[in-house]
Every structure is written in structure tokens, then in C-alpha cells.
């Protein structure tokens, strides 16, 4: 019969181990034999409460933490107690005879907070279980042996300058490895060790906040704050740990620009061209980045006309440059004001403005050696042609701007007057001709005149002088071209036969007017009419007077073909020629008997030339005779041939003359039905090429 298993309490030096084992009694029916079924109850497993072992205890001997005992153990030494599970045999040992449980070494709760073990009572002789095994837990009781730590420290945070009081900066968090469920070993409290009065920390949450207003980055940019976390609720005896928070104040645009001086003085040489840097101006702004970007401007119109100011690539300096050419002799100094303004302004800090500043600038123009200056940018002079050498053309003039009384020496650059047509007086710049000029040979002469200071040959300037040669009537008129005029025998009096043009090399105007005069007298056969330099030649033959003309027999007088631009009357104009030849040949008159005459074929025989009739020669009769001979002579070209295109042709019996349709290309096609020899002399070559039949194939 099972009895109550008791756990002995042991108190060792102010600490103890407590546990309790409860096992309900089980009743048996009778002392011997089988129990009655109605009296049997099912035995429950052992129920163990938790054991507690204080961590970090280190003694010279193993520490008794409890005792196992069963009422089946009669003290006869027949019961053996066994222990298994986590740490059994190493950390925890049991006395098999007495059931005493000892811990053999110091335990650390942070390494292992509890151990799960299995207890069992068996017969020593047979190892037969006397009780079913039961599981129990030994917990390591925490003591405050771990200080708080900040695993993410040290910290870095940023907060804008001029922030209000209570602005959150950062939250710090500490961890305590002790048991938070037992006592105050892990209850932490945060405090500021270093960083007051600028920052504070929430004792419970660890949130760091600003503690004073208007912290100025320009005064102090970085702060080192030390935060402490202490366990045991912050009470005396608690463990603590600390970390650092580096707080940086970020910049805001809370400072307006300021020129370090009220007046800036610069100097620039008068020869400096537009864009030349005169000097730099910088308005100081303690802000950073975009908050310190500047824009510069010239306030006075006097300075803005001669100078301009811009911001450099960094956005900090003002670059003062020349805007237009300067002249020491005209103005020797400029005074104006320059304004510097922040480009980005935060409305929250307008009360600290205005965010701009003004400074005065004075620029002195320095004198520089300058070359002589001509009175004109270019000169245009004129001189008549054919004048004697030494004729006055004109004068150029230059002045030394630095010293107006200094003498100037003038010269003509040789490459601009290769023919040496002009000369110049070195002292006064008078230009004269060196040779007679011919306008018809050259109208313009472009000279380059050099003006040099006598005391400084390096100071020189140039000017262009254009000299025009004026025209005089020194050229006789000439015919525009040689004229070879023909007239037909059928010309009537007053008929236009030739237009004559004469040219005058002189300039157009009074000097170039040309007059024409023709044959005079009652016996003149032609008249000339003057029409603005153009001459019209008219026929004025007096047919009533028979004049003897000595015409050589060998002279070949032919018809003169004249081309007119008159447009014909079209199809309605049937008066000029007979169009019957253009009609359908079926309706035309039958041809004359005999072989047809081919006008487009060169005849084999030449017609004999008719002799000139005796007696005095008459031009009209002689022209008519020669015209008739030319019409009747078939050997004289052109060989007239009338081509009819006004109707659809009837085709030809010869077919196509193209070699593409020959028998050799088409595969044995027959040639034309008529022999080519009958087509005339022009087809003789074709007859030789295509007329003969090819010999049969062998």
C-alpha cells in the first residue's frame, strides 16, 4: 500500500529549496489475495510542485535541495530511487538509498532558467518499478546579477536648430537579462548623466527631448548626452548601465547675409573687354548648404550699364564683370551699390530678417596705351580717271587718344596697293594718285592705311579706304559684233533686215550715248534708223532705177532663211500652204506616170547649171535665176520629203525590220513576201543582211 511521499525541507544559510509531492493513498481489499473489484481505484500519477534553486550559489559541498521517500520503503534497504532528465547525474544527483537530491554546481538563470527531471522508485533487487515515473521541474530563482545594457548604443541623432522645448530627438532602450517577473531586478529607470540643461530623457520610455528653446547651431553644433539606465526601479543597490547620444543640430535659414565691409574698391584697365572679371564680393552667411545660397544684383543704373554681377558656381560669391567697353578718357570711375539676398527664405524665421544686405562698390578705370583712332570707321574717296600723277584724292586723319598732341605717321600697306597707284603723305594723311587711272580697267581701289604713333611703333591702327575712279568720255563706240547681213530679192522698201548694236566702254550716261548714221543721198539702197543705241536697217531699193551691179559668176547667192516668232493660225490658217498633201492619200490626185521621184534620196546625176543671161546684171533677176536652179537641182540639200501623219497607215507588206523578229530569234519565221531589193537604194544594206536565205542545216 502506497503511503505519502514527503519532501523534506532544507534550510541552508539563508536560502532554501522547497517542494512538495502529493500522492493519494490507494486502498487494497484484504491484506493478501486479489482485491475486490468494487474496492479498486485507479492510481493517479505523481503531481510535483516546482522546486526553486537560487542561482549563483557556490558552496564547498553539494547542496541538498530535497528528499524523495515512499511509504513502500520500510527502511529495509529494498527501495532504490532513480533520477533522469536534464542535468541528472551532472548538475543534480540523488542518493539511491535515501532519495536525497543535491545540486553539484552554481547555476545561472540567464543561461538556463529551469530543468525538467523524471523521478522513479524501483525494487533494488529486481529493478521492478514500485511507483510509476513522474516528471517535475526545478526552476533557477533569479537574483539581481546583471546590469542593464544598451545593445544599440552609442546613438547619433539630429534635431533642427531653434527647435521648441520638448522636441523629440531619439529614443534609447536598455535591456536587463534578469527575470522581469521576479522582483525589481529588471525594472529600469532612465536618467541624464551629462547633457543638462539642453536635453532631458523620459524615465520610463527613454525618449530624449530638447530641454531649452532656440538652440543655435552657429553657437554650438554638436552635443554629447550621457543616458543611464538603472534596475531595481532606480533604488539604491540597483545595477546600472549607460550609453552616449551624439546630438547634432541641423541648419535652418535663420541668419541673413551680411557684407563684412561697407565699401569695396576695385580697378580695371580700360582695354578690358566685356566679360572680364573685375573682382569678387562675398556676403557672409553662417548658415549651411542651400540656406546660404546668394543672389547678387546692382541697384544703381549707373553701374548696371557698365558692369554686371552674377553668382559663382558655389552660390556664395558675387562675380563683378565688365559689361561694355570702358574708356579712361571718357570716364575714370564708377560708383554703385550691390545687394546680396538669400535665394531660399524660410517663412518661419522671417522675424529674424530681412535676409539681404547692401554694400557700396567703387571701380576705378585705369588708363592703358591705345592705338591712334581714325575720325571715321571707313573712308570713301573718288578721283577722275586719266588725271596726272599727284592729283589729290582725299585725306585721312587719326588722333592719339592718350596724348592728342602726339604726332601720327601714315602709310599704305603694300599688299593693298600692289600696282602702286597711290601715295600718302606720312605727316598729314593726304592721299594722291601716283599714276594715271583708267576706269575701264579698274573702278575701285581698296587701300588699307596704317596710322602709327611716332613715340611707340607698337601702337598702330588700320582703316579701310575705298577709292572710286570716276568716268570720263575717253573711249570711242564700237559695234557689238561683226555683222554679215543678207537680204532676199523679194524684200520690199521699209522692211527690217538687221538690228545693229554699238557699245561704249565709258560709264552709262552722257559719255556713253552713241549716234548712228547710214548711207545718204538719193541713190542709197538702205536706210538706218537710230533707236537708243540700237540701229535698225531697212530696205529702201529704188526699183524704178536699173543700176548695173557687178556680181561675180562664182558667187553663190542663196536664200536667206529668217526665223520669226509669230504664232500661226492653226488649222484654220489654210492660206499659207496647200494642205491637200496631208490628207488621206486615197482621196488625193493620182500620181504622175513614170517611176516616183524620191526627194529624200540623193540623185545619181547632177543637173547642168544654166548660164547667166547677157546684158547688165539685175540683182532681182540674178537672185531669181539662182533660186530656180537650187529648186530644180536634186543634188542640193536639203532633200525635201513630205511626211503624212494625219491618217492611220495601211501597214506595210515588209512587216517589222527589227532583228528581234528575225527567223534566227523566233525559230524559223519566214521573211517578208517582197524581196528587199525592190525597196530602193536605202534598203540595199538590209537586203544584203536579211534578204538572202540561210543555207539548210546539214
C-alpha positions in Angstrom: 0.0 0.0 0.0 1.4 3.4 -1.1 1.9 6.0 1.5 2.5 9.7 1.4 5.8 10.6 -0.2 7.2 13.6 1.7 9.7 16.2 0.6 12.0 17.2 3.3 12.7 20.9 3.7 16.2 22.0 4.0 17.3 25.5 5.0 20.9 26.2 4.2 22.5 29.5 5.2 19.6 31.8 4.5 18.4 30.2 1.3 16.3 27.1 0.8 14.6 24.8 -1.6 11.0 23.9 -1.3 8.9 21.3 -3.0 6.0 19.1 -2.3 5.0 15.7 -3.6 1.4 14.6 -3.1 0.2 11.1 -3.9 -3.3 10.0 -2.7 -3.5 6.7 -0.8 -4.7 3.7 -2.6 -6.8 1.2 -0.7 -6.4 -2.6 -1.1 -9.1 -5.2 -0.4 -7.6 -7.5 2.3 -4.1 -8.0 3.2 -3.5 -10.9 0.9 -5.1 -12.2 -2.3 -6.8 -10.4 -5.0 -8.7 -7.3 -4.1 -12.4 -7.0 -4.6 -13.2 -5.3 -7.9 -15.6 -2.9 -6.3 -13.0 -1.6 -3.9 -10.3 -0.9 -6.6 -9.4 2.7 -7.6 -7.1 3.8 -10.4 -3.9 5.2 -9.1 -3.0 8.8 -10.3 0.5 9.8 -11.4 2.7 11.8 -9.1 2.0 15.5 -9.1 5.1 17.6 -8.3 5.2 21.2 -7.5 8.1 23.3 -8.8 11.4 23.3 -7.0 13.4 26.6 -6.8 17.1 26.8 -6.7 18.8 30.2 -6.1 21.3 31.0 -8.9 24.9 31.8 -8.5 25.3 29.9 -5.1 28.7 28.3 -4.8 29.4 26.2 -1.6 32.1 23.7 -0.7 29.7 20.8 -0.7 26.8 19.7 -2.9 23.6 21.4 -1.7 20.6 19.4 -0.6 17.6 20.7 -2.4 15.0 18.0 -1.4 14.3 14.3 -0.5 12.2 11.6 -2.1 10.5 9.0 0.1 7.8 6.4 -0.5 5.8 4.6 2.2 6.6 1.4 0.4 10.1 2.0 1.7 10.1 0.1 5.1 13.6 1.1 5.7 14.8 -2.3 4.8 17.0 -1.1 2.1 15.0 -2.8 -0.7 13.9 0.5 -2.4 16.1 2.4 -4.8 15.4 5.9 -6.1 16.3 6.9 -9.6 16.6 10.4 -11.2 16.7 11.1 -15.0 16.3 14.1 -17.3 18.0 17.5 -17.8 21.1 17.7 -15.7 20.6 14.4 -14.0 23.9 12.9 -12.8 25.8 16.1 -13.6 24.0 19.1 -12.2 21.6 17.1 -10.0 22.4 13.8 -8.1 20.2 11.6 -6.0 21.1 9.3 -3.1 19.6 5.9 -4.3 19.0 4.7 -0.7 17.7 7.9 1.0 16.3 9.8 -2.0 18.2 13.0 -1.1 18.6 15.3 -4.2 21.7 17.6 -4.3 22.8 20.3 -6.7 26.5 19.9 -7.5 27.4 23.4 -9.0 26.4 27.0 -9.3 23.6 27.7 -11.6 23.0 30.8 -13.9 19.4 31.6 -14.6 20.4 33.6 -17.7 22.0 30.5 -19.2 19.1 28.1 -18.2 16.1 29.1 -16.3 14.7 25.6 -15.5 15.4 21.9 -15.6 12.9 19.1 -16.4 13.6 15.8 -14.4 12.0 12.4 -14.0 11.8 10.6 -10.6 11.1 6.9 -10.1 11.2 4.3 -7.2 12.2 0.7 -8.1 12.9 -2.6 -6.3 16.7 -2.8 -5.6 16.9 -6.5 -6.3 14.8 -6.8 -9.4 14.6 -3.2 -10.6 10.9 -3.6 -10.8 9.1 -0.2 -10.6 7.5 0.3 -7.3 5.9 3.6 -8.4 5.2 4.9 -11.9 7.8 7.6 -13.0 6.7 11.2 -12.6 8.1 14.5 -14.1 8.9 17.5 -12.1 10.6 20.9 -12.7 13.4 22.6 -10.9 13.5 26.4 -11.6 16.5 28.6 -11.0 15.5 31.5 -8.9 16.8 34.9 -10.2 19.0 37.2 -8.3 20.0 40.8 -9.5 23.3 39.8 -11.0 23.0 41.5 -14.5 23.3 45.3 -15.1 21.3 47.0 -17.8 22.9 47.3 -21.3 22.2 49.4 -24.4 22.6 47.0 -27.3 22.2 49.7 -30.0 24.4 52.3 -28.4 26.2 54.6 -28.8 23.5 56.7 -30.6 23.6 59.5 -33.1 20.7 61.8 -33.6 19.9 65.1 -35.4 17.4 67.8 -34.5 16.9 71.2 -36.2 18.3 74.2 -34.5 15.9 76.7 -32.9 13.5 73.8 -32.1 10.9 74.2 -29.4 11.2 72.7 -25.9 10.1 69.1 -25.8 11.0 68.3 -29.4 11.7 64.6 -29.6 15.3 63.8 -30.5 15.7 60.0 -30.2 14.6 57.0 -28.0 17.2 54.9 -26.3 16.4 51.4 -25.0 18.3 49.3 -22.4 17.9 45.5 -21.7 18.3 43.7 -18.4 19.0 39.9 -18.5 17.4 39.4 -15.1 14.0 37.9 -14.6 11.4 40.7 -15.1 8.7 38.5 -13.4 10.5 38.2 -10.2 11.2 41.2 -8.1 12.6 44.5 -9.4 15.8 43.1 -10.8 14.8 44.1 -14.4 12.8 47.2 -13.7 14.7 50.1 -15.3 14.7 53.8 -14.8 16.4 56.3 -17.3 18.3 59.5 -16.2 20.6 62.0 -17.9 24.1 61.9 -16.5 25.6 64.5 -18.9 23.8 66.9 -21.3 21.8 69.1 -19.0 20.3 71.6 -19.3 20.0 71.1 -23.0 18.3 67.7 -23.1 16.1 65.5 -20.9 15.0 61.9 -21.0 11.7 60.2 -20.1 12.5 57.9 -17.1 10.2 55.1 -18.3 10.4 55.2 -22.1 13.9 56.5 -22.7 12.8 59.2 -25.2 15.3 62.1 -25.3 13.9 65.6 -25.8 15.1 69.2 -26.1 15.0 70.9 -22.8 15.7 74.6 -23.7 14.4 76.7 -26.7 16.4 78.4 -29.5 19.5 76.2 -29.5 21.7 77.9 -32.2 23.8 75.7 -34.5 26.1 78.6 -35.2 26.8 78.8 -31.4 27.2 75.1 -30.8 26.6 72.5 -33.4 27.1 69.2 -31.5 26.2 67.9 -28.0 27.2 64.7 -26.2 24.5 63.4 -24.0 25.1 60.5 -21.5 22.0 58.4 -20.6 21.9 56.0 -17.6 19.6 53.0 -17.1 19.4 51.6 -13.5 17.5 48.5 -12.4 15.7 47.9 -9.1 13.5 50.8 -10.0 16.3 53.1 -9.7 16.7 52.5 -5.9 20.0 52.2 -4.1 21.7 48.9 -4.6 20.5 48.5 -8.2 22.8 47.9 -11.1 23.2 50.4 -13.9 24.5 50.9 -17.4 25.0 54.0 -19.6 25.3 55.0 -23.2 26.1 58.2 -25.2 23.9 60.1 -27.6 25.6 62.5 -30.0 23.1 65.1 -31.0 23.8 67.3 -34.0 21.8 70.5 -34.7 20.8 70.7 -38.3 20.9 74.1 -40.0 17.9 76.3 -40.8 18.0 79.6 -42.6 17.8 81.8 -39.5 20.7 84.1 -40.4 20.5 86.9 -43.0 23.6 87.6 -45.2 25.9 90.3 -44.1 28.7 92.1 -46.0 31.9 92.2 -43.9 32.6 95.7 -45.1 30.5 98.5 -46.3 32.7 99.6 -49.3 34.6 97.6 -51.9 37.1 99.2 -54.2 38.3 97.6 -57.5 40.3 98.7 -60.5 40.1 97.6 -64.1 42.1 98.6 -67.2 40.2 100.4 -69.9 41.1 97.8 -72.6 39.3 95.0 -70.6 36.7 93.6 -72.9 33.1 92.5 -71.9 33.1 89.6 -69.6 36.4 90.4 -67.9 36.4 89.7 -64.2 36.8 92.9 -62.1 36.5 91.4 -58.6 34.6 89.1 -56.1 32.2 90.1 -53.4 31.0 87.7 -50.6 28.3 88.4 -48.1 28.9 86.2 -45.1 26.1 83.8 -44.0 26.8 81.4 -41.2 24.1 79.0 -42.5 25.0 76.0 -44.5 24.1 74.4 -47.8 21.0 75.9 -49.6 20.3 78.1 -46.7 23.5 80.1 -47.5 23.0 80.5 -51.3 23.2 84.1 -52.5 21.9 86.2 -55.4 23.7 89.4 -56.2 22.3 92.5 -58.1 23.4 96.0 -58.9 21.0 98.5 -57.6 22.1 101.7 -59.4 21.6 102.2 -63.1 25.0 103.8 -63.5 26.8 100.7 -62.5 24.5 98.2 -64.3 25.2 99.9 -67.7 29.0 99.3 -67.5 29.2 96.3 -65.2 27.2 93.1 -64.4 27.3 90.8 -61.4 26.5 87.1 -61.2 26.8 84.3 -58.6 29.6 81.8 -58.9 29.0 78.0 -59.3 29.1 77.5 -55.5 26.3 80.1 -55.0 28.3 82.1 -52.5 30.5 84.7 -54.3 29.3 87.6 -56.5 31.4 87.9 -59.7 31.7 91.5 -60.9 32.5 91.7 -64.6 32.7 94.3 -67.4 29.5 94.6 -69.4 30.5 97.1 -72.1 33.8 98.6 -73.3 35.4 101.2 -71.0 37.2 104.4 -71.9 39.5 106.1 -69.5 39.3 109.4 -71.4 35.5 109.4 -71.2 35.0 108.2 -67.6 37.6 107.3 -65.0 35.5 105.8 -62.1 32.1 104.2 -61.4 30.3 104.1 -58.0 27.3 102.0 -57.3 25.6 99.7 -54.8 25.4 95.9 -54.7 22.7 93.9 -52.9 23.1 90.3 -51.7 19.9 88.2 -51.0 19.3 84.7 -49.8 17.6 82.7 -52.5 15.8 80.4 -50.1 13.9 82.0 -47.2 12.1 80.1 -44.5 8.8 81.9 -43.6 9.1 80.6 -40.1 12.2 82.8 -39.5 11.1 86.0 -41.3 11.1 87.7 -37.9 14.9 87.4 -37.9 15.2 89.2 -41.3 15.4 91.0 -43.7 17.5 88.3 -45.4 19.6 90.8 -47.6 22.3 93.3 -47.2 23.8 96.2 -49.3 27.4 97.3 -49.9 28.9 100.1 -51.9 31.3 99.4 -54.8 33.7 101.8 -56.5 35.5 100.7 -59.7 38.4 102.9 -61.0 39.2 102.7 -64.7 42.9 102.6 -65.4 44.5 104.2 -68.4 46.1 101.9 -71.0 48.2 102.7 -74.1 45.8 102.8 -77.0 46.5 102.9 -80.7 45.5 106.0 -82.7 41.8 106.4 -83.5 40.7 107.4 -87.0 38.0 110.0 -87.3 35.9 107.6 -89.5 35.4 103.9 -89.3 36.0 103.7 -93.1 36.7 106.3 -95.9 35.1 106.6 -99.3 37.0 108.8 -101.8 36.8 109.5 -105.5 39.1 110.7 -108.3 38.5 111.2 -112.1 40.4 108.9 -114.5 43.3 109.9 -116.7 44.5 112.6 -114.2 48.1 113.4 -113.9 50.2 111.7 -111.1 50.0 113.8 -107.9 46.3 114.5 -108.2 44.7 115.0 -104.8 42.3 112.2 -103.9 41.5 112.9 -100.2 42.8 112.8 -96.7 42.5 110.5 -93.6 43.1 111.6 -90.0 43.8 109.8 -86.7 44.4 111.0 -83.2 46.3 109.6 -80.2 43.6 109.3 -77.5 46.2 109.2 -74.7 48.0 112.3 -75.9 46.1 114.2 -78.6 49.1 116.4 -79.3 51.3 113.5 -80.2 52.2 113.3 -84.0 50.9 110.4 -86.1 52.6 108.8 -89.1 50.5 107.4 -92.0 51.4 104.7 -94.6 49.6 102.5 -97.1 50.0 98.8 -96.6 51.8 97.4 -99.7 49.6 94.4 -100.2 46.5 96.7 -100.6 48.1 98.7 -103.4 50.3 96.2 -105.4 50.3 98.4 -108.5 51.5 101.5 -106.5 48.7 103.6 -107.9 48.5 105.9 -104.9 50.8 107.7 -102.4 50.1 109.2 -98.9 51.8 112.0 -97.0 53.2 110.5 -93.8 52.6 113.6 -91.8 49.0 114.6 -92.6 47.5 111.5 -94.3 46.9 113.2 -97.7 46.3 110.6 -100.5 47.3 111.4 -104.1 47.5 109.5 -107.4 50.8 108.0 -108.4 49.9 107.0 -111.9 47.0 107.9 -114.3 44.0 105.8 -113.6 41.8 104.0 -116.1 38.2 103.5 -115.0 37.6 100.9 -117.7 40.5 98.8 -116.3 39.6 99.2 -112.6 36.7 101.1 -111.0 37.5 100.6 -107.3 40.8 100.6 -105.4 40.6 99.3 -101.8 43.5 100.6 -99.7 44.5 99.8 -96.1 46.0 102.9 -94.3 48.1 102.4 -91.2 48.4 105.1 -88.5 51.3 104.7 -86.1 52.4 106.7 -83.1 55.9 108.2 -83.5 56.9 107.5 -79.9 55.5 104.0 -79.9 55.5 102.0 -83.1 53.7 99.1 -81.4 50.6 101.4 -81.1 49.1 101.3 -84.6 45.6 101.1 -86.1 44.2 100.5 -89.6 41.4 101.8 -91.6 39.9 100.8 -95.0 39.9 103.5 -97.7 37.8 102.8 -100.8 38.7 105.0 -103.8 36.3 105.1 -106.8 37.7 106.0 -110.3 35.2 108.4 -111.9 34.5 108.1 -115.7 35.5 110.4 -118.5 34.5 110.2 -122.2 37.7 108.6 -123.4 36.5 105.6 -125.4 35.0 105.6 -129.0 32.0 103.4 -129.6 32.4 100.0 -131.3 30.0 97.6 -132.9 28.9 94.9 -130.5 29.9 92.2 -133.1 30.8 91.8 -136.8 27.6 91.9 -138.8 27.0 89.9 -142.1 23.6 90.9 -143.4 21.6 89.2 -146.1 18.5 90.4 -147.9 16.0 88.5 -150.1 15.2 89.6 -153.6 11.6 89.8 -152.5 12.3 92.4 -149.8 10.0 95.4 -150.0 11.1 99.0 -149.2 10.9 99.8 -145.5 11.4 96.1 -144.5 13.6 95.5 -141.4 16.6 93.4 -142.4 19.1 93.9 -139.5 19.4 95.3 -135.9 22.8 96.7 -135.2 24.2 97.4 -131.7 27.2 99.6 -130.7 29.0 99.5 -127.3 30.8 102.3 -125.5 33.2 101.3 -122.6 32.5 104.5 -120.8 30.1 104.6 -117.9 26.4 104.7 -118.8 25.2 108.3 -119.1 26.1 111.2 -121.3 29.6 109.8 -122.0 28.1 106.5 -123.4 25.4 108.0 -125.8 26.0 106.6 -129.3 24.5 108.0 -132.6 24.2 106.1 -135.9 24.4 107.5 -139.4 23.6 105.4 -142.6 24.1 106.0 -146.3 22.9 109.4 -147.5 21.8 110.5 -150.9 19.0 109.7 -153.4 20.8 106.6 -154.7 21.1 104.8 -151.3 19.5 101.3 -151.3 19.3 101.1 -147.4 18.3 103.5 -144.6 19.4 103.4 -140.9 17.2 104.5 -138.0 18.7 105.4 -134.6 16.8 103.8 -131.7 18.8 104.3 -128.4 22.0 102.8 -129.4 20.3 100.2 -131.4 20.3 100.6 -135.2 17.5 99.3 -137.5 18.5 98.7 -141.1 15.7 99.0 -143.6 15.5 98.1 -147.3 15.0 101.2 -149.5 15.5 99.7 -153.0 14.6 102.0 -155.8 13.2 99.5 -158.4 12.5 102.2 -160.9 16.2 102.7 -161.3 18.1 100.0 -163.0 21.7 100.1 -161.7 24.4 97.9 -163.0 25.7 95.6 -160.3 28.9 93.8 -160.9 28.2 90.4 -159.5 30.8 87.7 -159.9 29.6 84.5 -161.5 31.4 82.4 -158.9 29.4 84.0 -156.1 27.0 81.5 -154.6 23.9 83.5 -153.7 21.4 81.5 -151.7 18.1 82.1 -150.0 18.4 83.7 -146.5 16.2 81.9 -144.0 14.7 84.2 -141.4 13.1 82.8 -138.2 10.0 84.6 -136.9 8.4 84.3 -133.6 4.9 84.8 -134.9 2.4 82.1 -134.0 0.4 80.5 -136.8 -3.3 80.5 -137.2 -3.7 76.8 -136.6 -5.9 74.5 -138.6 -7.9 77.4 -139.9 -4.9 79.0 -141.5 -5.1 77.4 -145.0 -4.0 80.4 -146.9 -0.2 79.9 -146.4 0.2 76.4 -148.0 -1.7 73.6 -149.6 -2.7 71.0 -147.1 -4.0 68.6 -149.6 -0.8 66.6 -149.3 -1.6 65.9 -145.6 -5.0 64.4 -146.3 -5.8 60.8 -146.8 -3.7 59.5 -149.8 -6.7 57.5 -151.0 -8.5 60.8 -151.8 -5.5 62.5 -153.4 -5.0 63.0 -157.1 -3.3 60.1 -158.9 0.5 60.5 -159.2 2.2 61.4 -162.5 3.1 58.5 -164.8 6.5 57.0 -164.5 8.6 56.0 -161.5 8.0 58.1 -158.4 10.6 60.7 -157.7 12.2 60.4 -154.2 13.2 63.7 -152.8 14.8 62.1 -149.8 17.3 60.1 -151.9 20.5 61.6 -153.4 20.2 61.5 -157.2 22.8 59.8 -159.2 23.1 62.6 -161.8 23.6 66.4 -161.2 21.6 68.9 -163.3 23.6 71.2 -165.5 23.9 74.9 -164.4 22.1 77.4 -166.5 24.2 80.3 -167.9 23.6 83.9 -166.7 21.6 85.9 -169.3 23.6 88.5 -171.2 23.2 92.2 -170.6 23.5 94.4 -167.5 23.2 92.4 -164.2 20.0 92.9 -162.3 20.0 91.8 -158.7 16.4 90.6 -158.7 16.8 88.7 -161.9 20.1 87.1 -160.7 18.5 86.0 -157.4 15.5 84.5 -159.2 17.8 82.6 -161.5 19.9 81.2 -158.7 16.8 80.3 -156.7 15.3 78.4 -159.7 18.5 76.5 -160.2 18.5 75.4 -156.5 14.9 74.3 -156.6 15.5 72.2 -159.7 18.8 70.7 -158.7 18.1 67.5 -156.7 21.7 67.2 -155.5 21.5 70.3 -153.4 20.4 69.7 -149.8 18.0 69.6 -148.0 16.2 66.8 -149.8 12.5 67.7 -149.3 10.3 64.8 -148.2 6.6 65.2 -147.3 5.7 63.1 -144.3 2.0 62.4 -143.8 0.8 61.9 -140.2 -2.9 62.9 -140.5 -4.3 59.4 -141.1 -3.9 55.8 -140.0 -1.5 53.9 -142.1 -2.4 50.8 -144.1 0.6 48.9 -142.9 3.5 47.5 -145.0 4.0 44.2 -146.7 7.5 44.0 -145.4 6.5 43.7 -141.8 8.9 44.5 -139.0 12.5 45.3 -139.8 13.6 44.6 -136.2 16.2 41.8 -135.7 14.2 40.6 -132.8 11.6 39.2 -135.1 14.1 37.5 -137.4 14.0 33.9 -138.2 17.1 33.2 -136.1 15.4 34.7 -133.0 11.9 33.4 -133.4 12.7 30.0 -134.5 12.3 29.8 -138.3 9.8 32.6 -139.0 9.6 33.4 -142.7 10.9 36.7 -144.1 8.9 39.4 -145.9 7.0 38.4 -149.0 8.6 41.0 -151.2 12.4 41.0 -151.9 14.2 43.8 -150.2 16.0 44.7 -153.4 12.8 46.2 -154.7 12.6 48.8 -151.9 15.2 51.1 -153.2 18.8 52.0 -152.7 18.3 52.9 -149.0 17.4 49.3 -148.2 20.3 47.8 -150.1 22.2 47.1 -146.8 19.2 45.5 -145.3 18.7 43.4 -148.4 22.3 42.2 -148.1 21.8 41.3 -144.4 18.4 39.8 -144.3 17.4 39.2 -147.9 19.5 36.1 -148.6 18.1 32.8 -147.4 20.1 30.8 -144.9 21.5 27.5 -146.2 19.7 24.4 -144.9 21.2 22.6 -142.0 23.4 19.6 -142.9 
